Amino acid sequence: MAKRVLLVDDSVTTAKQLESIIVGLNGFEIVGHAKNGAEAVKMYKSLTPDIVCMDIVMPLMDGLQATRAILQLDQNAKVVMISSLGGVGDKVVEALKVGAKDVIAKPFEPEKIKQTLTSL
């Protein structure tokens, strides 16, 4: 049975890149794509995905706020943060403190994404 993944990223380009990598992995399917943290929380409630791939920097509600909200709904939620390498080091540390399980860095490396998602 495939693990169900919710993508959360305000960049359509980034989401499409990540989606094509995840769809190419065995054992995973994309069940939804939210464009901001507020949408992510709503979609988490309705879709109950196995894994959430969450961008950190987004409009309306950022990835840290959304991760906190999702973990309040489900303390066993598996959230993986998506981060660009430059300039968000503190936010990555904060995301892990908030409860994110891991971080996927841009530019994406398919093998690293596979290892991260398979380990959850």
C-alpha positions, 0 to 999 in steps of 0.5 A: 500500500502506497504512503500518501503524501501531501505537498505544501509549497507556494511555488508551483514549479517547486511542487511539480519538481518534488511531485515528479520525484515522489511519483517516480519512487515506488510506494508513494502517491501524491494525494494533494497540493496546498499552496500555503500553511492554512490550506495545508491544515485544512487538507490534512484534516480531510485527506489524512496523509501519511507524510506532509512535505512542507515548505518553510516560507509561504504566505498567509501561514508559514510552514512552522505555524502549519506544522504546529497546527497539524501536530496539534491535530495529530501528534503522530503526523509526519512532517518533512520540511522543504528548505532552500539551502541559503538563509533559512538555517535558523528556521530549519532548527526551529522546524525540527524543534517544533516537531518536523521529522526531517528536512529536504533541501533544494535543489532536490536530490532524488536519492536523498528524498527517497531515503528521507521518505522511506525512513518515515 
